[in-house]
Amino acid sequence: MPQDQPSDDSKLARGARLRLPLKITTISWWDLTHALGPILLLSLAAIWLTVHFVRPAPPSAITMSAGPPGSSFALLAQRYRTILARNGITLHILPSQGSLENLERMKASHPRVDIALVQAGATGPEAAAGRGNLVSLGSMFYQPLAIFYRAPKPMIRLSQLWGKRIAIGKPGSGTRALALALLAANDVTPTAPTRFLDEEGVAARNALLTGQADAAFLTGDSTPPAIIGAMLHARGVRLFDFTQADAYVRRFPYLHRIEIPAGAFDLGEDLPPRPITLIAPDVELIAHSDLHPALVDLLIEAAQEVQGGANVLHAAHVFPNSATYGFPLDAEAARYYKSGDRSFTYQYLPFWLASLVDRILVVLVPAIVVLVPGLRYLPQLYGWRINTRIHRRYGELMALERESLAPLSPERRAELLERLSEIERAAILRKIPGSHAEQLYLLREHIGFVRANLARSQAGSSSTPSA
């Protein structure tokens, strides 16, 4: 045979080498699935927790506690409803008596109220209990306090109201809460001859004009510029000038000093005839701490549209702002006031689409956190699975070998040989990657070693003469 002509044995060997990788490099999908399964399950669990607890979808409807029908609180709520409706959010409005009732509803679990307008100063120690889950979305506007009274000459201190009939507002209203706080600071209490009347708004104005009251505390709906101007035109009625405004602001941090220039309410009649000072608490928009962040942005934007302009009481862009009194500022609201705009996705996409994209982005974070390290260790997990399977066969082989050391009957030896063949078949039939081929063939060598020992022991026992 020529030397350059390969022998049949070498052809077979080379063929075996060529065919071998095709069998060994096949992926074991069973082991890959078991290695990848825990990673995928952890990722899905992280995504589920994120979607349902970290960033759920914004609700399609919320409930707001506003104020009496026709009040400024109620009218503002109606404007909020129109703005929210543009983004597919339905705002349900519940009428109320005012700030204190709004606060009580926010603290109550049934019926659930999501947001409410609450006058600063209406959250004294007796109203503060149970508000741990409430946050503020910021101050929305001033609610000026106007005190009208009848007197032959101007009053300069509230203590001069002692002994008068004073309309301080209905129970549960922010007007009454503020009036009681200011009068108590001046030692004016409802003891004879001083009388506190539960009149508010139009009823309080009429009581003053008809002589049934000597003074009336008016805030909010009762003190728009037109009403103040009308009251100043009434004969014998004066508007209290807070000459001690700085002292009140120091003592009650939720109050603000407001300077009203001469002629602000009536240029033709020059009313007031000289600059006058009023005080005003802020009105905050209160929410539950779990209010969806996207709704926080929408509500602040609605407040900017409704209250961001200028009027007699303040310049443009003063409200809404991040000032809070008695409630912590919501974290999302703080971000909005600092950045001045909504989050990136909500700036350029419709609300429903931005919500979806925002949730997808949030979902990707836990998925990446779990998947990237998990996929990094996937080869090790896959290799561990293959090694475990091979090592399991070694355990079976060692147990069989220990049993073969004892004296064996021909039937028992045949059973051991059959078990040995089963171990070998199990090792061969399961797909093994090429990286573990050496371990596989080493296992088969050891199987052959045990089989040879069994064959030698059988030959030795058959050659031994019987007794």
C-alpha positions as CSV (number, residue, x, y, z in Angstrom):
1,M,0.0,0.0,0.0
2,P,1.5,3.4,-0.9
3,Q,2.5,5.6,2.0
4,D,0.4,8.6,0.8
5,Q,-2.7,6.4,0.7
6,P,-4.5,6.6,4.1
7,S,-5.4,3.3,5.7
8,D,-9.0,2.3,6.4
9,D,-8.5,2.7,10.1
10,S,-7.2,6.2,9.7
11,K,-10.2,7.1,7.6
12,L,-12.6,5.8,10.2
13,A,-10.7,7.6,12.9
14,R,-10.8,10.9,11.0
15,G,-14.5,10.4,10.2
16,A,-15.2,9.9,13.8
17,R,-13.3,13.1,14.6
18,L,-15.3,14.9,12.0
19,R,-18.6,13.6,13.2
20,L,-18.0,13.8,16.9
21,P,-18.3,17.6,17.2
22,L,-21.6,17.6,15.4
23,K,-23.0,15.4,18.2
24,I,-21.3,16.9,21.2
25,T,-21.6,20.6,20.5
26,T,-25.4,20.3,20.3
27,I,-27.0,22.5,23.0
28,S,-28.8,20.8,25.8
29,W,-32.0,22.8,25.8
30,W,-33.2,21.0,28.9
31,D,-30.2,22.1,30.9
32,L,-30.3,25.6,29.3
33,T,-34.0,26.0,30.3
34,H,-33.3,25.0,33.8
35,A,-30.4,27.4,34.1
36,L,-32.2,30.3,32.5
37,G,-35.6,29.6,34.2
38,P,-34.7,31.0,37.6
39,I,-33.3,34.2,36.0
40,L,-36.4,34.7,34.0
41,L,-38.7,34.1,37.0
42,L,-36.8,36.6,39.1
43,S,-37.0,39.1,36.3
44,L,-40.7,38.6,35.9
45,A,-41.2,38.9,39.6
46,A,-39.3,42.2,39.7
47,I,-41.3,43.5,36.8
48,W,-44.6,42.5,38.4
49,L,-43.7,44.2,41.7
50,T,-42.6,47.3,39.8
51,V,-45.8,47.5,37.8
52,H,-48.2,46.9,40.6
53,F,-46.4,48.6,43.5
54,V,-43.7,51.0,42.3
55,R,-45.3,52.5,39.3
56,P,-48.9,51.4,38.7
57,A,-51.0,53.0,35.9
58,P,-52.6,56.3,36.9
59,P,-56.2,56.1,37.8
60,S,-58.8,57.3,35.2
61,A,-60.8,59.1,37.9
62,I,-60.2,60.9,41.2
63,T,-62.4,62.7,43.7
64,M,-62.0,66.2,45.1
65,S,-63.6,67.8,48.1
66,A,-64.2,71.4,47.2
67,G,-66.6,73.8,48.9
68,P,-70.2,75.1,49.1
69,P,-71.9,75.2,45.7
70,G,-71.1,78.5,43.9
71,S,-68.0,79.1,46.2
72,S,-64.6,79.9,44.9
73,F,-63.4,76.5,45.9
74,A,-66.3,74.9,43.9
75,L,-65.6,77.1,40.9
76,L,-61.9,76.3,41.0
77,A,-62.7,72.6,41.1
78,Q,-64.9,72.9,38.0
79,R,-62.0,74.5,36.2
80,Y,-59.7,71.7,37.4
81,R,-62.2,69.2,36.1
82,T,-62.1,70.8,32.6
83,I,-58.3,70.8,32.4
84,L,-58.0,67.2,33.7
85,A,-60.6,66.0,31.2
86,R,-58.3,67.1,28.4
87,N,-55.9,64.3,29.5
88,G,-58.6,61.7,30.0
89,I,-58.9,62.0,33.8
90,T,-62.4,62.4,35.3
91,L,-62.6,64.6,38.4
92,H,-65.5,63.9,40.7
93,I,-66.4,66.9,42.9
94,L,-67.9,66.7,46.4
95,P,-69.4,69.9,47.9
96,S,-68.5,70.7,51.4
97,Q,-68.8,73.4,54.1
98,G,-65.1,74.4,53.7
99,S,-61.6,73.7,54.7
100,L,-62.2,71.8,57.9
101,E,-64.7,69.4,56.4
102,N,-62.3,68.9,53.4
103,L,-59.6,68.0,55.9
104,E,-61.8,65.6,57.8
105,R,-62.7,63.9,54.5
106,M,-59.1,63.5,53.6
107,K,-58.4,61.9,56.9
108,A,-61.4,59.5,56.6
109,S,-61.0,56.3,54.6
110,H,-64.7,56.2,53.4
111,P,-65.7,57.8,51.2
112,R,-62.3,58.1,49.7
113,V,-61.3,61.7,48.7
114,D,-58.1,62.0,46.8
115,I,-57.5,65.8,46.8
116,A,-58.9,68.8,48.6
117,L,-58.4,72.5,49.0
118,V,-57.5,73.4,52.6
119,Q,-56.9,76.9,54.0
120,A,-53.6,77.2,55.9
121,G,-54.4,77.8,59.5
122,A,-57.3,75.4,59.5
123,T,-55.0,72.6,60.5
124,G,-54.5,73.5,64.2
125,P,-53.5,70.8,66.8
126,E,-57.1,69.6,67.1
127,A,-57.3,69.1,63.3
128,A,-53.8,67.7,62.8
129,A,-54.4,64.3,64.3
130,G,-54.5,61.5,61.8
131,R,-53.0,63.3,58.9
132,G,-49.8,61.2,58.6
133,N,-50.5,60.0,55.1
134,L,-51.4,63.5,53.8
135,V,-49.0,65.7,51.7
136,S,-49.3,69.1,50.1
137,L,-49.0,69.8,46.4
138,G,-48.1,73.4,47.3
139,S,-49.9,76.7,47.9
140,M,-52.4,77.5,45.2
141,F,-53.6,81.1,46.0
142,Y,-54.2,83.7,48.7
143,Q,-57.5,83.8,50.6
144,P,-57.5,87.4,51.9
145,L,-59.3,88.2,55.1
146,A,-61.4,91.3,55.1
147,I,-62.9,92.5,58.3
148,F,-65.7,95.1,57.9
149,Y,-67.1,96.9,60.8
150,R,-69.3,99.8,61.9
151,A,-67.7,102.5,64.1
152,P,-67.6,106.3,64.2
153,K,-63.9,106.2,63.8
154,P,-61.3,103.7,62.4
155,M,-60.2,100.8,64.6
156,I,-56.5,100.0,64.7
157,R,-56.6,96.8,66.9
158,L,-58.8,93.7,66.8
159,S,-59.1,93.9,70.6
160,Q,-61.4,96.9,70.0
161,L,-64.1,94.4,68.8
162,W,-64.6,93.3,72.4
163,G,-68.3,93.7,73.3
164,K,-69.4,93.6,69.7
165,R,-71.6,91.3,67.7
166,I,-69.2,89.6,65.3
167,A,-70.1,87.3,62.4
168,I,-67.2,84.8,62.3
169,G,-68.6,82.2,59.8
170,K,-70.1,78.7,60.0
171,P,-68.7,75.8,62.0
172,G,-66.4,73.8,59.8
173,S,-65.3,76.8,57.6
174,G,-61.8,78.2,57.2
175,T,-63.2,81.6,57.9
176,R,-64.4,80.7,61.4
177,A,-61.1,78.9,62.2
178,L,-59.0,81.9,61.2
179,A,-61.4,84.4,63.0
180,L,-61.3,82.4,66.2
181,A,-57.5,82.3,66.1
182,L,-57.1,86.0,65.5
183,L,-59.7,87.0,68.1
184,A,-58.2,84.7,70.7
185,A,-54.8,86.3,70.2
186,N,-56.5,89.6,71.1
187,D,-58.4,88.2,74.1
188,V,-61.7,88.5,72.5
189,T,-63.9,85.6,73.5
190,P,-67.6,84.8,73.2
191,T,-68.5,85.9,76.7
192,A,-71.0,88.6,77.4
193,P,-71.3,91.2,76.1
194,T,-69.3,89.9,73.1
195,R,-71.3,87.7,70.8
196,F,-70.1,85.4,68.0
197,L,-72.6,85.0,65.1
198,D,-72.5,81.9,62.8
199,E,-73.1,84.0,59.7
200,E,-70.9,83.8,56.7
201,G,-70.7,85.3,53.2
202,V,-73.8,87.0,52.0
203,A,-75.6,86.5,55.3
204,A,-72.8,88.1,57.2
205,R,-72.7,91.1,54.8
206,N,-76.4,91.6,55.1
207,A,-76.3,91.3,58.9
208,L,-73.7,94.0,58.9
209,L,-75.6,96.3,56.5
210,T,-78.9,95.9,58.4
211,G,-77.3,96.5,61.8
212,Q,-77.7,93.0,63.1
213,A,-73.9,92.7,63.4
214,D,-71.2,95.1,64.3
215,A,-68.4,93.4,62.4
216,A,-68.0,90.6,59.9
217,F,-65.0,88.4,59.0
218,L,-65.1,87.6,55.3
219,T,-62.7,85.5,53.3
220,G,-62.6,83.7,50.0
221,D,-65.9,83.9,48.1
222,S,-67.0,86.9,50.3
223,T,-64.0,89.0,49.4
224,P,-63.5,89.3,45.6
225,P,-62.6,92.9,44.6
226,A,-66.1,93.7,43.4
227,I,-67.6,92.7,46.8
228,I,-65.0,94.7,48.8
229,G,-65.7,97.7,46.6
230,A,-69.4,97.4,47.2
231,M,-68.9,97.1,50.9
232,L,-66.7,100.2,50.9
233,H,-69.5,102.2,49.2
234,A,-71.9,101.3,52.1
235,R,-72.5,104.2,54.4
236,G,-70.9,103.8,57.9
237,V,-69.0,100.6,56.9
238,R,-65.2,100.5,57.3
239,L,-62.6,98.0,56.2
240,F,-60.1,97.0,58.9
241,D,-56.6,98.1,58.2
242,F,-54.1,95.6,59.7
243,T,-51.5,98.2,60.9
244,Q,-50.0,95.3,63.0
245,A,-49.8,93.0,60.0
246,D,-46.0,92.3,60.6
247,A,-46.8,91.1,64.1
248,Y,-49.6,88.9,62.8
249,V,-47.3,87.4,60.1
250,R,-44.7,86.6,62.7
251,R,-47.1,85.0,65.1
252,F,-49.0,83.1,62.4
253,P,-46.5,81.9,59.8
254,Y,-49.3,80.8,57.4
255,L,-50.4,84.5,57.0
256,H,-49.1,87.0,54.5
257,R,-49.1,90.7,54.4
258,I,-50.9,92.2,51.4
259,E,-50.6,95.8,50.5
260,I,-53.7,97.2,48.7
261,P,-53.0,100.5,46.9
262,A,-55.3,103.4,47.0
263,G,-58.1,103.1,44.4
264,A,-57.6,99.4,43.8
265,F,-61.3,98.6,44.2
266,D,-62.7,101.7,42.6
267,L,-60.5,104.1,40.7
268,G,-63.4,106.6,40.1
269,E,-64.3,106.8,43.7
270,D,-60.7,106.3,44.9
271,L,-61.6,103.4,47.1
272,P,-59.8,102.8,49.3
273,P,-58.8,106.4,49.6
274,R,-55.4,105.5,50.9
275,P,-53.2,102.3,50.9
276,I,-54.5,99.6,53.2
277,T,-53.0,96.4,54.6
278,L,-54.8,93.1,54.6
279,I,-53.6,89.7,55.8
280,A,-54.2,86.4,53.9
281,P,-53.6,82.8,54.5
282,D,-52.6,80.5,51.7
283,V,-54.8,77.8,50.3
284,E,-53.1,74.5,49.8
285,L,-54.0,71.5,47.6
286,I,-53.8,68.5,49.9
287,A,-53.5,64.9,48.6
288,H,-52.8,61.4,49.9
289,S,-49.1,60.4,49.8
290,D,-49.9,57.6,47.3
291,L,-51.4,59.9,44.7
292,H,-49.9,58.9,41.3
293,P,-46.9,61.1,40.3
294,A,-48.4,61.8,36.8
295,L,-51.5,63.2,38.5
296,V,-49.4,65.4,40.7
297,D,-47.9,67.0,37.6
298,L,-51.3,67.4,36.0
299,L,-52.8,69.1,39.0
300,I,-50.0,71.6,39.4
301,E,-50.2,72.4,35.7
302,A,-54.0,73.0,36.2
303,A,-53.2,75.3,39.1
304,Q,-50.7,77.2,37.0
305,E,-53.3,77.7,34.3
306,V,-56.0,78.8,36.7
307,Q,-54.1,80.8,39.3
308,G,-50.8,81.7,37.6
309,G,-52.0,85.1,36.4
310,A,-51.9,88.5,38.1
311,N,-54.7,90.1,40.1
312,V,-55.1,92.7,42.8
313,L,-53.6,90.5,45.5
314,H,-50.5,89.2,43.8
315,A,-48.3,89.4,40.7
316,A,-48.2,86.9,37.9
317,H,-46.4,83.5,38.4
318,V,-46.6,83.8,42.2
319,F,-48.9,80.7,42.4
320,P,-48.8,77.8,42.6
321,N,-45.6,77.6,44.7
322,S,-43.9,75.1,47.0
323,A,-44.8,76.8,50.3
324,T,-46.5,74.5,52.7
325,Y,-48.0,74.9,56.2
326,G,-48.6,71.9,58.4
327,F,-48.1,69.3,55.6
328,P,-44.9,68.0,54.0
329,L,-44.4,68.8,50.4
330,D,-45.0,65.8,48.1
331,A,-41.8,64.5,46.6
332,E,-43.1,64.6,43.0
333,A,-44.4,68.1,43.6
334,A,-41.0,69.2,44.9
335,R,-39.4,67.8,41.7
336,Y,-41.8,69.7,39.6
337,Y,-41.3,73.0,41.3
338,K,-37.5,72.6,41.1
339,S,-37.4,71.6,37.4
340,G,-40.4,73.7,36.3
341,D,-41.9,71.1,34.1
342,R,-43.3,67.6,33.8
343,S,-41.1,64.5,33.4
344,F,-39.6,64.0,29.9
345,T,-42.1,61.6,28.5
346,Y,-45.1,63.6,29.7
347,Q,-43.8,66.8,28.0
348,Y,-43.9,65.4,24.4
349,L,-46.4,62.6,24.4
350,P,-50.2,62.3,25.1
351,F,-50.9,61.5,28.7
352,W,-52.0,57.9,28.1
353,L,-49.0,57.2,25.9
354,A,-46.6,58.9,28.2
355,S,-48.0,56.9,31.1
356,L,-47.4,53.7,29.2
357,V,-43.9,54.6,28.1
358,D,-43.0,55.8,31.6
359,R,-44.1,52.4,33.1
360,I,-42.2,50.5,30.4
361,L,-39.0,52.5,31.2
362,V,-39.5,51.8,34.9
363,V,-40.1,48.1,34.2
364,L,-36.8,47.9,32.2
365,V,-34.8,49.0,35.3
366,P,-35.5,45.9,37.4
367,A,-35.4,43.7,34.4
368,I,-31.9,45.0,33.5
369,V,-30.8,44.8,37.2
370,V,-31.7,41.1,37.3
371,L,-31.2,40.0,33.8
372,V,-27.7,41.4,33.0
373,P,-26.0,39.8,36.0
374,G,-28.0,36.7,35.5
375,L,-27.1,36.4,31.9
376,R,-23.5,37.1,32.8
377,Y,-23.5,34.0,35.0
378,L,-25.7,31.9,32.6
379,P,-22.7,30.0,31.1
380,Q,-21.6,29.1,34.7
381,L,-25.1,28.0,35.6
382,Y,-25.4,26.0,32.3
383,G,-22.0,24.4,33.0
384,W,-23.0,23.6,36.5
385,R,-26.1,21.8,35.3
386,I,-24.1,19.7,32.9
387,N,-21.5,18.9,35.6
388,T,-24.2,18.0,38.0
389,R,-25.6,15.5,35.5
390,I,-22.2,13.9,34.9
391,H,-21.4,13.8,38.6
392,R,-24.7,12.1,39.3
393,R,-23.7,9.3,36.9
394,Y,-20.4,9.1,38.7
395,G,-22.3,8.7,42.0
396,E,-24.3,5.8,40.5
397,L,-21.1,4.3,39.1
398,M,-19.3,4.4,42.4
399,A,-22.3,2.8,44.2
400,L,-22.4,0.0,41.6
401,E,-18.6,-0.6,41.9
402,R,-18.9,-0.9,45.7
403,E,-21.6,-3.4,45.3
404,S,-19.5,-5.4,42.8
405,L,-16.8,-6.0,45.4
406,A,-19.0,-8.4,47.3
407,P,-19.4,-12.0,46.2
408,L,-21.9,-12.0,43.3
409,S,-24.2,-14.7,41.9
410,P,-24.4,-14.9,38.1
411,E,-27.8,-13.4,38.2
412,R,-26.7,-10.5,40.4
413,R,-23.7,-9.8,38.2
414,A,-26.0,-9.7,35.1
415,E,-28.2,-7.2,36.9
416,L,-25.2,-5.0,37.7
417,L,-24.0,-5.2,34.1
418,E,-27.4,-4.1,32.9
419,R,-27.4,-1.2,35.4
420,L,-24.0,-0.3,34.1
421,S,-25.3,-0.2,30.6
422,E,-28.2,2.0,31.7
423,I,-25.7,4.5,33.2
424,E,-23.8,4.5,30.0
425,R,-26.9,5.0,27.9
426,A,-28.1,7.8,30.1
427,A,-24.8,9.6,29.7
428,I,-24.7,9.2,26.0
429,L,-28.3,9.9,25.0
430,R,-28.5,13.2,26.9
431,K,-27.0,16.0,24.8
432,I,-23.6,17.2,26.1
433,P,-21.9,20.4,24.8
434,G,-18.4,20.1,23.3
435,S,-16.9,21.9,26.3
436,H,-17.8,18.8,28.4
437,A,-16.8,16.1,25.9
438,E,-13.6,15.3,27.9
439,Q,-15.7,14.7,31.0
440,L,-18.1,12.6,29.1
441,Y,-15.5,10.3,27.6
442,L,-13.7,10.1,30.9
443,L,-16.9,8.9,32.4
444,R,-17.3,6.3,29.7
445,E,-13.7,5.1,30.3
446,H,-14.5,4.6,34.0
447,I,-17.7,2.8,33.0
448,G,-15.5,0.6,30.8
449,F,-13.1,0.1,33.7
450,V,-16.0,-1.1,36.0
451,R,-17.4,-3.3,33.3
452,A,-13.9,-4.9,32.8
453,N,-13.6,-5.6,36.6
454,L,-17.0,-7.3,36.5
455,A,-15.9,-9.4,33.6
456,R,-12.7,-10.4,35.3
457,S,-14.5,-11.3,38.5
458,Q,-16.9,-13.4,36.4
459,A,-14.0,-15.2,34.7
460,G,-12.3,-15.7,38.0
461,S,-15.3,-17.2,39.6
462,S,-16.0,-19.5,36.6
463,S,-12.4,-20.8,36.7
464,T,-12.5,-21.6,40.4
465,P,-13.1,-25.4,40.9
466,S,-16.1,-26.2,42.9
467,A,-15.6,-27.8,46.4
